[in-house]
Amino acid sequence: MTQQISPGTPRLPRRLGTAPDPAGLDPMERASRAVLEEHQLRRLRWTLRHAYDNQPFYRRKCDAAGVRPEDCRELADIARFPFTTKQDLRDAYPFDAFAVPMDRVLRVHASSGTTGRATVVGYTKGDLDVWADLVARCIRASGGRPGERVHVAYGYGLFTGGLGAHYGAERLGCTVIPVSGGQTARQVQLIRDLRPDTIMVTPSYLLTIADEFRRQGADPRGTSLRTAVLGAEPWTEDMRTEIEETFGLHAVDIYGLSEVMGPGVANECVESKDGLHVFEDHFLPEIVDPITDDSVADGGEGELVFTSLTKEALPIVRYRTRDLSRLLPGTARPAFRRMAKVTGRSDDMIILRGVNLFPTQVEEQVLRIPALAPHFQLVLRRPARMDEMTVRVEHRPGAAAADIGTAGARLDEAVKEHLGVSAAVEVVAPDTLERSVGKVRRIVDERPR
């Protein structure tokens, strides 16, 4: 394995509140686009060489494509290099994708493996420092500040959410309350007793916590929470409105995935809430057509692809995320492009009688009917030749019987009008559907294989 020199990663201040800049931003957040792109190109060349020399599977892909690291002369040349897929990482299970000796790997995380063999990711000390720096950057962009308390309700363990949030909050200088997921009644008790300023959690589970507040006879708006940093699953602007009105706080989107790093790849800024600024000093984003694999110009929708620029243990080149989004110009952080909210995943797309739809599109319609709660599942069946979909959705506690009686018909009509398909609707009692403490399971596919 070829020895590599780390790509000179500038560190954020260990306590962002003491940074010389009055806004508390680090130098790359204040850089010009020209300076950023020069920085990216240098790091991209380092990454391509590191991957080619130390990842046999990626070297084989490059050789088959007839491309070598020295062929990268400008940022646009990244399109000449082959993609990395989740299957590549599964085939390398557990450690064959690592680009450093195991004695340099300080930690591993892994996917759940529920849809196949797990993917294992590794981190050197430098990787862990960068990760903590970037999550600290996310919390600050969301409105958090040193000295505040952060309630972490992402799951700890092999899932990257809990520990990623934990060390980022500590890096910022916050007091961490490491609750993890589950035990919803205890979540409520700790929020009431320890009075955190920020909660980091999946959006669907935060709504479950809101249900528990109400079950206990407490108003979620009466908490100390000012900010919710929400990620790990797609969520809509309607759900943002629901969460902000329920708790009286700012709901801000964070994005990441374990194969690229974990949480901290991109984050919304609380002052704009207009899309997630990608931290392009560490990750080079692209949008490609998920069918043709062709590059899509900024502004066009397609599949997100990421290349890491500073990762040592597991450099990743052109990783196919399967997340659907768009790239837009920067606003609150002008040098960094924004990714629009993820609208769904190409592998979560439902094709129902020739119509393509995503769970988030159904969610938008559910949240527009006051009697319905934002807890639903899409059940797919094939009783004969044609696929059928049933939307199972809970009604809100305390909703009037008359409103509950008409809610199903209203949702049926809305799905037909806005999504172009017919679906059965089953309105069920509160707490009927399985609650999520991690990524929500929106699709229940009962069709025969």
C-alpha positions in Angstrom: 0.0 0.0 0.0 1.5 3.3 -1.1 2.1 5.8 1.7 0.2 9.1 1.3 0.6 12.5 2.8 -2.7 14.0 4.1 -4.0 16.9 2.0 -3.3 19.7 4.4 -6.8 20.1 5.9 -7.3 23.5 7.6 -9.0 23.0 11.0 -11.9 24.9 12.4 -11.2 26.7 15.6 -11.8 24.2 18.5 -14.3 26.8 19.9 -16.0 28.6 17.1 -17.2 31.4 19.4 -13.6 32.5 19.9 -12.9 32.7 16.1 -11.5 36.1 15.0 -14.3 36.6 12.5 -17.2 38.2 14.3 -19.7 36.0 12.5 -17.8 32.9 13.8 -17.2 31.4 10.3 -14.0 29.6 9.4 -11.9 30.9 6.5 -13.3 28.5 3.8 -16.9 29.6 4.7 -15.8 33.1 3.8 -13.7 32.3 0.8 -14.5 33.4 -2.8 -15.6 30.8 -5.3 -12.3 31.2 -7.2 -10.3 30.4 -4.1 -12.6 27.5 -3.2 -12.2 25.9 -6.7 -8.4 26.2 -6.6 -8.6 24.5 -3.2 -10.9 21.8 -4.5 -8.8 21.0 -7.5 -5.7 20.4 -5.4 -7.6 18.2 -3.0 -9.4 16.3 -5.9 -6.0 15.4 -7.4 -4.8 14.1 -4.1 -8.0 12.0 -3.6 -7.8 10.5 -7.1 -4.1 9.5 -6.6 -4.8 8.2 -3.0 -7.8 6.0 -4.3 -6.0 4.8 -7.3 -2.8 3.8 -5.4 -4.5 2.2 -2.4 -8.0 0.9 -3.4 -7.6 -2.0 -5.7 -11.3 -2.1 -6.7 -11.2 1.5 -7.8 -7.9 1.1 -9.6 -9.4 -1.7 -11.6 -12.4 0.5 -12.5 -10.1 3.3 -13.6 -7.9 1.0 -15.7 -11.1 -0.4 -17.4 -12.2 3.1 -18.2 -8.8 4.1 -19.5 -8.4 7.0 -17.0 -5.6 7.7 -14.5 -5.3 10.4 -11.7 -3.0 12.6 -13.8 -5.8 12.9 -16.4 -7.6 15.3 -13.9 -6.5 18.8 -15.0 -9.6 20.7 -14.0 -12.7 20.1 -11.9 -14.9 19.2 -14.9 -12.6 16.2 -15.6 -14.2 14.4 -12.6 -16.9 13.3 -15.1 -14.3 11.1 -16.9 -13.8 8.9 -13.8 -15.9 5.9 -13.0 -18.6 5.9 -10.3 -18.5 4.1 -7.0 -21.7 2.3 -5.9 -23.0 0.8 -2.7 -22.4 -2.6 -4.4 -18.7 -1.9 -4.7 -18.5 -1.3 -1.0 -20.6 -4.4 -0.3 -18.2 -6.5 -2.4 -15.3 -5.1 -0.5 -16.8 -6.1 2.9 -15.5 -5.7 5.5 -12.2 -3.8 5.0 -11.0 -4.2 1.4 -12.1 -0.7 0.4 -9.9 0.9 3.1 -7.0 2.9 1.7 -4.8 2.9 4.8 -3.4 0.1 7.0 -5.8 -1.1 9.7 -3.5 0.2 12.5 -4.4 3.8 11.3 -8.2 3.1 11.5 -9.5 4.4 14.8 -13.2 3.7 14.3 -15.6 1.9 12.0 -19.2 2.4 11.3 -21.6 0.3 9.2 -24.9 0.4 7.5 -27.8 -1.7 8.8 -27.5 -4.3 6.0 -31.3 -4.6 5.9 -31.3 -4.4 2.0 -28.2 -6.5 1.6 -24.7 -7.0 2.9 -23.7 -4.1 5.1 -21.2 -1.4 4.0 -18.4 -0.8 6.4 -16.7 2.6 6.6 -13.5 3.5 8.5 -12.0 6.7 9.9 -8.4 7.8 10.7 -7.7 10.3 13.5 -7.6 13.0 10.8 -11.0 11.8 9.4 -12.6 12.0 12.9 -11.2 15.5 13.4 -12.6 16.7 10.0 -16.0 15.0 10.8 -16.3 16.7 14.2 -15.3 20.1 12.6 -17.9 19.8 9.9 -20.8 18.7 12.3 -19.8 21.7 14.5 -20.1 23.8 11.4 -23.6 22.4 10.8 -24.8 23.1 14.3 -23.5 26.6 14.2 -25.2 27.2 10.8 -28.4 25.9 12.4 -28.2 28.5 15.1 -26.4 26.6 17.9 -23.6 28.3 19.8 -20.9 27.2 22.3 -22.1 26.7 25.8 -25.5 25.6 24.8 -27.0 22.1 25.4 -27.6 19.6 22.6 -30.0 16.7 23.1 -28.9 13.9 20.7 -31.7 11.5 19.8 -30.1 9.9 16.8 -29.2 6.3 17.4 -25.7 5.6 18.7 -23.6 2.6 17.7 -22.7 1.6 14.1 -25.2 4.1 12.7 -23.2 7.3 12.1 -25.9 9.7 13.3 -25.5 9.6 17.1 -21.7 9.7 17.4 -21.4 12.1 14.5 -23.8 14.6 16.2 -22.2 13.9 19.6 -18.6 14.8 18.6 -19.6 17.7 16.5 -21.6 19.3 19.3 -18.6 18.8 21.7 -16.3 20.3 19.1 -18.5 23.4 19.0 -18.2 23.7 22.7 -21.8 22.5 23.6 -22.9 20.3 26.5 -24.1 17.0 25.0 -27.0 15.1 26.3 -26.4 11.6 24.7 -29.9 10.1 24.9 -29.8 8.0 21.6 -33.1 6.8 20.1 -36.1 5.1 21.7 -37.6 5.3 25.2 -39.9 8.2 24.0 -41.3 8.9 27.5 -37.8 9.3 28.8 -36.9 11.6 25.9 -39.8 13.9 27.0 -38.7 13.8 30.6 -35.1 14.7 29.8 -36.1 17.6 27.5 -38.3 19.0 30.3 -35.7 18.4 33.1 -32.4 19.2 31.3 -33.7 22.0 29.2 -31.6 21.6 26.0 -31.4 24.4 23.4 -31.0 22.1 20.4 -32.3 18.6 19.5 -30.7 16.5 16.8 -33.1 13.7 15.6 -34.9 12.4 12.6 -38.0 14.5 11.7 -40.4 11.6 12.0 -39.2 10.7 15.5 -39.4 14.3 16.6 -43.1 14.2 15.7 -43.4 11.0 17.8 -41.8 12.9 20.7 -44.5 15.6 20.2 -47.2 12.9 20.4 -45.7 11.8 23.7 -45.7 15.4 25.1 -49.4 15.6 24.3 -50.1 12.1 25.8 -48.5 13.4 29.0 -50.7 16.5 28.9 -47.8 18.8 28.1 -47.6 21.4 25.4 -44.5 20.8 23.1 -44.3 24.6 22.6 -43.4 25.0 26.3 -40.0 23.4 26.0 -36.6 25.1 26.1 -35.8 23.9 22.5 -35.0 26.6 20.0 -33.5 24.6 17.2 -34.1 21.1 15.7 -31.3 19.8 13.4 -33.1 17.1 11.4 -31.8 14.5 9.0 -31.4 10.8 8.0 -34.6 10.8 5.9 -36.3 13.0 3.3 -38.8 15.5 4.7 -40.9 18.2 3.1 -41.5 21.9 3.7 -45.0 20.9 5.0 -43.3 18.8 7.6 -41.0 21.7 8.5 -44.1 23.8 9.1 -45.7 21.1 11.2 -42.6 20.7 13.4 -42.0 24.5 13.8 -45.6 25.2 14.7 -45.7 22.2 17.1 -42.6 23.1 19.0 -42.2 26.8 18.3 -38.6 26.4 17.1 -36.4 26.5 14.0 -36.3 23.2 12.0 -33.1 23.0 10.0 -32.0 20.2 7.6 -28.7 18.4 7.9 -27.5 15.9 5.2 -25.0 13.1 5.1 -24.5 9.4 4.5 -22.1 7.0 6.0 -20.4 6.1 2.8 -19.4 9.7 2.2 -18.7 10.5 5.9 -21.9 10.6 8.0 -24.0 13.7 9.0 -22.2 16.9 8.1 -21.8 16.8 4.3 -24.3 19.7 3.9 -26.5 21.8 6.1 -29.1 24.6 5.9 -28.4 28.0 7.4 -31.0 29.1 9.9 -31.0 32.6 8.5 -32.2 31.5 5.1 -33.6 27.9 5.3 -33.4 27.8 1.5 -31.5 24.5 0.8 -28.5 22.8 2.2 -25.1 24.4 1.6 -22.7 21.6 0.6 -19.3 21.9 2.3 -17.4 21.9 -1.0 -14.0 22.3 0.6 -14.4 18.6 1.7 -17.0 17.2 -0.8 -17.3 17.7 -4.6 -21.0 17.4 -5.6 -22.5 16.5 -9.0 -25.9 15.8 -10.3 -26.3 13.0 -12.9 -29.3 11.6 -14.8 -30.1 8.4 -12.9 -31.0 6.6 -16.1 -28.3 7.8 -18.6 -25.6 8.6 -16.1 -25.0 11.9 -18.0 -24.0 15.0 -16.0 -26.9 17.5 -15.3 -26.2 21.2 -15.2 -26.7 23.2 -12.0 -30.4 23.7 -11.5 -31.5 20.5 -13.1 -32.9 17.6 -10.9 -31.2 14.3 -10.8 -29.2 12.0 -8.6 -26.6 13.4 -6.2 -23.0 12.1 -6.6 -20.2 12.9 -4.2 -16.5 12.8 -4.3 -14.7 13.1 -1.0 -11.7 15.6 -1.0 -10.0 14.9 2.3 -10.9 11.4 3.5 -8.0 9.2 4.3 -9.3 5.8 5.4 -12.1 5.5 2.8 -11.7 8.0 -0.1 -14.8 7.9 -2.2 -14.9 8.9 -5.9 -18.2 9.7 -7.6 -20.4 7.9 -5.1 -23.9 7.2 -6.3 -26.1 8.3 -3.4 -29.5 7.5 -5.1 -30.8 10.7 -3.5 -32.7 13.1 -5.9 -32.0 16.8 -5.6 -30.7 19.9 -7.5 -27.6 22.1 -7.2 -28.2 25.8 -6.8 -26.0 28.9 -6.2 -25.0 29.6 -2.6 -26.8 32.3 -0.6 -25.9 32.5 3.2 -22.6 30.9 2.4 -22.0 32.3 -1.2 -19.0 30.1 -2.1 -20.8 26.8 -1.4 -23.5 25.6 -3.7 -26.7 24.5 -2.2 -28.5 21.2 -2.7 -32.2 21.4 -2.7 -34.1 19.3 -0.2 -33.9 15.7 -1.2 -37.2 14.8 -2.8 -36.8 11.1 -2.5 -34.5 8.3 -3.6 -34.3 6.8 -7.0 -34.5 3.3 -5.3 -37.6 4.4 -3.3 -39.5 5.5 -6.3 -42.8 3.7 -6.7 -44.0 3.0 -10.2 -47.8 2.5 -9.8 -49.6 1.7 -13.1 -47.1 3.7 -15.1 -46.9 6.8 -12.7 -43.7 7.6 -10.8 -44.2 8.8 -7.2 -42.3 9.2 -4.0 -43.5 9.0 -0.3 -42.7 12.7 0.2 -45.4 13.6 -2.4 -48.0 11.7 -0.4 -46.7 13.3 2.8 -47.4 16.8 1.3 -51.1 15.8 0.8 -51.4 14.2 4.2 -50.2 17.3 6.0 -52.7 19.5 4.2 -55.7 17.7 5.9 -56.0 19.0 9.5 -57.6 15.8 10.8 -54.7 13.6 9.7 -51.4 13.1 11.5 -48.1 12.9 9.7 -47.8 9.2 10.5 -48.5 7.1 7.4 -47.3 4.1 5.4 -47.8 3.1 1.7 -48.8 -0.5 1.4 -48.2 -2.0 -2.0 -50.0 -5.2 -3.1 -50.7 -7.1 -6.4 -53.9 -9.1 -5.8 -54.3 -9.7 -9.6 -52.4 -8.3 -12.6 -52.2 -4.7 -11.5 -50.4 -3.1 -8.5 -52.5 -1.4 -5.9 -51.5 1.1 -3.2 -53.2 1.7 0.2 -52.3 4.8 2.2 -52.6 3.9 5.9 -52.6 7.1 7.9 -53.4 7.9 11.5 -55.9 10.6 12.5 -54.9 13.2 15.0 -55.8 12.7 18.7 -58.9 14.7 19.5 -60.0 15.2 15.9 -63.7 15.5 15.5 -65.5 12.3 14.3 -67.0 14.2 11.4 -63.6 15.4 10.2 -62.1 11.9 10.6 -65.0 10.5 8.5 -64.3 12.8 5.6 -60.5 12.8 5.8 -60.0 9.6 3.9 -62.1 10.7 1.0 -60.3 14.1 0.9 -56.9 12.4 0.9 -58.0 9.9 -1.8 -59.1 12.9 -4.0 -55.9 14.8 -3.3 -53.7 11.9 -4.3 -55.7 11.4 -7.4 -55.6 15.1 -8.4 -51.9 15.9 -7.5 -50.2 12.6 -8.1 -52.3 11.2 -10.9 -53.0 7.8 -9.3 -55.9 6.2 -7.5 -55.1 4.7 -4.0 -57.2 3.3 -1.3 -57.0 5.2 2.0 -57.3 3.7 5.4 -57.6 6.1 8.3 -56.5 4.4 11.6 -56.4 5.4 15.2 -53.4 7.2 16.8 -50.5 5.1 17.7 -51.6 2.3 15.3 -48.6 2.5 13.0 -45.1 1.5 13.9 -43.1 4.4 15.2 -39.6 5.1 14.0 -36.6 5.9 16.2 -34.3 6.0 13.1 -35.1 6.2 9.5 -38.8 5.9 8.9 -40.2 3.0 6.9 -42.7 4.5 4.6 -43.1 1.7 2.1 -44.5 -1.8 3.0 -44.2 -3.9 -0.2 -46.4 -7.0 0.0 -46.2 -7.7 -3.7 -45.0 -11.2 -4.7 -41.5 -11.3 -5.9 
